[in-house]
Structures are given as C-alpha cells and as structure tokens.
C-alpha cells in the first residue's frame, strides 16, 4: 500500500531547499534576481515572497508550482 504524500506548506519547502543548497543569499540572489534582503527576511519569517519571486526561486531549483485541484484562489474550493 502506497503512503499518501504529505502536503508541506510552500514557504516551509522553499526555506528547506534554500538552506540545504549551501548557497549564500548573495549567490542565490544573483542567480535568481531576488534580492538578498528579500531572501533574508523570508528565511527569518519576517516577510512572505511575491509570486514572481517564488517562481524565480522554484525555476532555479527545478521545482514546479502546481495549482491544487479545485483551488479557486479565493480560499474556497470550486463548487
């Protein structure tokens, strides 16, 4: 029997990937175009990232953003 995949919040997964990469925030910022300050505030939990910033980071690390089935963007599932 296959285990169900556990959902991990996007912010938590991005923080994990960034920290495990071993890149400095300066290096990551240069590679992605996301400022070192934005990355630092995000990793400290002081700020969220914009969708374009998340997209740049995901593309750099080969991650893919996928809309959850039934998601409308309003926080309410489709009827």
BAMARDO-512237 format. One record per residue (C-alpha): x, z, y; residue number from 1. Coordinates in steps of 0.001 Angstrom, whole numbers, plus 500000, padded with zeros to 6 digits. Last residue first. Layout:
<rec east="X" up="Z" north="Y" seq="NUM"/>
...
//
This chain:
<rec east="481572" up="493655" north="524045" seq="79"/>
<rec east="485211" up="493458" north="525118" seq="78"/>
<rec east="487061" up="496764" north="525032" seq="77"/>
<rec east="487238" up="498865" north="528201" seq="76"/>
<rec east="490469" up="499670" north="530002" seq="75"/>
<rec east="489656" up="497000" north="532543" seq="74"/>
<rec east="492387" up="494665" north="531352" seq="73"/>
<rec east="489960" up="493074" north="528908" seq="72"/>
<rec east="491629" up="494096" north="525646" seq="71"/>
<rec east="489728" up="492938" north="522557" seq="70"/>
<rec east="492862" up="492014" north="520656" seq="69"/>
<rec east="495914" up="493699" north="522250" seq="68"/>
<rec east="497689" up="491361" north="524624" seq="67"/>
<rec east="501165" up="490526" north="523404" seq="66"/>
<rec east="504398" up="491115" north="525279" seq="65"/>
<rec east="507319" up="489737" north="523322" seq="64"/>
<rec east="510728" up="491312" north="522984" seq="63"/>
<rec east="513918" up="489265" north="522908" seq="62"/>
<rec east="515941" up="491852" north="524825" seq="61"/>
<rec east="516267" up="489716" north="527946" seq="60"/>
<rec east="512688" up="488482" north="527642" seq="59"/>
<rec east="511379" up="492047" north="527465" seq="58"/>
<rec east="513400" up="493073" north="530511" seq="57"/>
<rec east="512174" up="490126" north="532572" seq="56"/>
<rec east="508554" up="490680" north="531459" seq="55"/>
<rec east="508689" up="494371" north="532344" seq="54"/>
<rec east="509973" up="493454" north="535813" seq="53"/>
<rec east="507176" up="490873" north="536263" seq="52"/>
<rec east="504615" up="493471" north="535074" seq="51"/>
<rec east="505831" up="495979" north="537662" seq="50"/>
<rec east="507714" up="498981" north="536390" seq="49"/>
<rec east="506484" up="502569" north="536466" seq="48"/>
<rec east="508079" up="505243" north="538584" seq="47"/>
<rec east="509623" up="508728" north="538402" seq="46"/>
<rec east="509967" up="508770" north="534617" seq="45"/>
<rec east="513742" up="509116" north="534798" seq="44"/>
<rec east="514097" up="505787" north="532978" seq="43"/>
<rec east="511750" up="504096" north="535442" seq="42"/>
<rec east="513533" up="505501" north="538498" seq="41"/>
<rec east="516878" up="504262" north="537128" seq="40"/>
<rec east="515551" up="500809" north="536270" seq="39"/>
<rec east="514005" up="500374" north="539701" seq="38"/>
<rec east="517232" up="501542" north="541373" seq="37"/>
<rec east="519363" up="499189" north="539270" seq="36"/>
<rec east="517237" up="496320" north="540482" seq="35"/>
<rec east="515527" up="494009" north="538010" seq="34"/>
<rec east="517165" up="490570" north="538032" seq="33"/>
<rec east="517561" up="490686" north="534269" seq="32"/>
<rec east="521295" up="490281" north="533648" seq="31"/>
<rec east="522405" up="491845" north="536929" seq="30"/>
<rec east="520034" up="494782" north="536475" seq="29"/>
<rec east="521160" up="495297" north="532900" seq="28"/>
<rec east="524799" up="495438" north="533976" seq="27"/>
<rec east="524077" up="497871" north="536831" seq="26"/>
<rec east="521877" up="499979" north="534580" seq="25"/>
<rec east="524830" up="500267" north="532235" seq="24"/>
<rec east="524368" up="498599" north="528897" seq="23"/>
<rec east="524526" up="500674" north="525713" seq="22"/>
<rec east="521501" up="498832" north="524370" seq="21"/>
<rec east="520068" up="502040" north="522892" seq="20"/>
<rec east="519040" up="503317" north="526338" seq="19"/>
<rec east="517310" up="500074" north="527307" seq="18"/>
<rec east="515549" up="499687" north="523962" seq="17"/>
<rec east="514321" up="503287" north="523956" seq="16"/>
<rec east="513086" up="503119" north="527551" seq="15"/>
<rec east="511267" up="499872" north="526794" seq="14"/>
<rec east="509606" up="501413" north="523728" seq="13"/>
<rec east="508487" up="504504" north="525647" seq="12"/>
<rec east="507115" up="502424" north="528527" seq="11"/>
<rec east="505196" up="500171" north="526134" seq="10"/>
<rec east="503460" up="503062" north="524393" seq="9"/>
<rec east="504143" up="503027" north="520656" seq="8"/>
<rec east="501408" up="501978" north="518256" seq="7"/>
<rec east="502016" up="502969" north="514653" seq="6"/>
<rec east="502100" up="500093" north="512212" seq="5"/>
<rec east="499895" up="500899" north="509268" seq="4"/>
<rec east="501833" up="501501" north="506083" seq="3"/>
<rec east="501466" up="498926" north="503342" seq="2"/>
<rec east="500000" up="500000" north="500000" seq="1"/>
//
